[in-house]
Amino acid sequence: MNSARRIKLRLTQPRPRNPLVAPAAQRKAGAHRPSAGARRRAQKDALRRELRTAG
C-alpha cells in the first residue's frame, strides 16, 4: 500500500450569501396588489351582481 498515491481532495467553499437579499425577500418587496385569481374572482362577482340587478 505504500506505493499507492494519495489523492488530495480540494473542496471549494460556496460563495457567501448577499446579506441584503434575505430581508428584502422576507418583506416581499414590491407592489402590493391582489393576485390574478383574486382579481378574476372579483370581476366575476361584479358581473353577477350587475346581471342580477339588471335582470
Residue pairs with C-beta under 8 A, 6 or more apart in sequence:
34 42
